[in-house]
Amino acid sequence: MKMNSLSIKRVALYAGLIAVVVGAVAFALNWLLWGGNMPGYGALLCPGNFMLVYVWHPLFTEEIDFWPKLVLQLSGQFIVVVAFTALLMCLIKRLLSAYRP
C-alpha cells in the first residue's frame, strides 16, 4: 500500500483506539486476575500513565475516585498514541517524498 493513499488522521485514530482497547484489557487483567504487578503492565499503559502523572495530576488532586481516574488514564492513552502516531506518519511521509526520484 502506498504511503500517499494512507490518511494520517485515519491511521492515528485507529492506533489510538487500539491503544485504548489494549490498555483497558491490560488494566482489567491486572485488576481482576493478577491483583497488581502484572508483567508488562507498565509498558502497555505507559502513555496513559504519562498523562496521569504529568498532565492530569497537576490539574486534579490525587484523591479522585477510581472510575474518573481510569477514564483519565485511558483518554491519556488515546491522546498520546494519536499524537505520536500522527507525528511519526508525517515524518515518514516527508522522508519518503524527499527521497522519491
Backbone torsions as a table, in degrees:
resi	resn	phi	psi	omega
1	MET	NA	132.2	-179.2
2	LYS	-73.3	150.3	-179.3
3	MET	-68.1	-30.5	-179.1
4	ASN	-68.0	-27.8	-178.2
5	SER	-81.6	-10.9	178.5
6	LEU	-86.7	132.0	175.7
7	SER	-88.1	125.3	-178.2
8	ILE	-61.9	-42.5	179.7
9	LYS	-62.6	-43.0	-177.5
10	ARG	-65.5	-45.6	179.6
11	VAL	-63.6	-42.3	-179.3
12	ALA	-65.8	-41.0	178.9
13	LEU	-66.6	-41.2	176.8
14	TYR	-64.0	-41.2	178.1
15	ALA	-63.3	-39.7	177.4
16	GLY	-64.4	-42.4	178.3
17	LEU	-65.2	-40.6	177.5
18	ILE	-64.0	-40.2	179.1
19	ALA	-64.2	-37.2	178.1
20	VAL	-67.6	-42.4	179.0
21	VAL	-64.4	-45.7	178.2
22	VAL	-62.0	-41.7	178.7
23	GLY	-64.5	-41.5	179.6
24	ALA	-66.8	-40.6	177.9
25	VAL	-66.5	-43.3	178.5
26	ALA	-62.8	-41.2	178.9
27	PHE	-63.9	-44.4	-179.7
28	ALA	-63.8	-42.8	178.0
29	LEU	-63.9	-42.7	179.6
30	ASN	-63.9	-41.6	-176.3
31	TRP	-74.2	-44.0	-171.6
32	LEU	-90.6	-39.1	-174.9
33	LEU	-96.3	-47.8	-176.4
34	TRP	-85.6	-29.8	-174.9
35	GLY	73.2	21.6	-179.2
36	GLY	112.2	158.8	177.5
37	ASN	62.0	39.1	174.7
38	MET	-70.9	136.0	178.2
39	PRO	-62.4	130.6	178.9
40	GLY	85.3	-0.6	-177.6
41	TYR	-63.1	-43.7	-179.5
42	GLY	-63.8	-35.9	179.9
43	ALA	-72.5	-39.5	-178.5
44	LEU	-69.4	-33.1	-179.0
45	LEU	-108.3	23.1	-179.8
46	CYS	-59.2	-46.2	178.4
47	PRO	-61.6	-41.6	179.1
48	GLY	-66.9	-40.4	177.8
49	ASN	-67.0	-35.9	176.7
50	PHE	-59.8	-45.4	179.0
51	MET	-67.7	-36.9	178.0
52	LEU	-61.2	-45.1	-174.4
53	VAL	-75.7	-45.1	-169.8
54	TYR	-99.6	-15.3	-179.3
55	VAL	-117.3	-56.8	-174.1
56	TRP	-75.1	-37.2	-177.6
57	HIS	-61.4	-42.8	176.3
58	PRO	-66.0	-25.9	-178.9
59	LEU	-82.4	-35.2	-177.3
60	PHE	-119.8	164.3	176.1
61	THR	-80.6	166.9	-179.4
62	GLU	-74.6	-18.2	-174.7
63	GLU	-90.9	37.7	175.0
64	ILE	-84.3	161.9	-177.1
65	ASP	-66.9	168.2	-176.1
66	PHE	-63.6	-51.3	-173.9
67	TRP	-66.5	-43.5	175.6
68	PRO	-62.1	-34.4	178.4
69	LYS	-67.6	-38.0	176.8
70	LEU	-65.4	-41.7	177.7
71	VAL	-63.4	-41.8	177.7
72	LEU	-63.5	-39.3	179.3
73	GLN	-65.9	-45.8	-179.1
74	LEU	-70.6	-33.0	175.3
75	SER	-69.0	-36.7	174.3
76	GLY	-64.4	-39.2	176.2
77	GLN	-57.5	-45.7	-179.8
78	PHE	-64.8	-48.7	-175.3
79	ILE	-62.8	-46.7	-177.5
80	VAL	-66.9	-42.8	-178.9
81	VAL	-67.8	-40.0	177.9
82	VAL	-63.5	-45.7	-179.2
83	ALA	-64.6	-44.3	-178.9
84	PHE	-66.5	-41.1	179.7
85	THR	-66.5	-42.4	179.0
86	ALA	-63.9	-41.7	177.7
87	LEU	-63.0	-45.5	179.3
88	LEU	-63.4	-41.5	178.6
89	MET	-65.2	-39.3	177.2
90	CYS	-63.4	-42.4	178.9
91	LEU	-64.7	-43.2	179.3
92	ILE	-64.9	-41.8	179.2
93	LYS	-62.8	-40.7	178.6
94	ARG	-67.0	-42.6	178.8
95	LEU	-64.2	-41.6	179.0
96	LEU	-67.2	-37.2	179.2
97	SER	-74.0	-27.3	179.4
98	ALA	-73.9	-31.5	-176.8
99	TYR	-101.9	9.9	177.9
100	ARG	-82.7	129.5	-178.6
101	PRO	-71.0	NA	NA
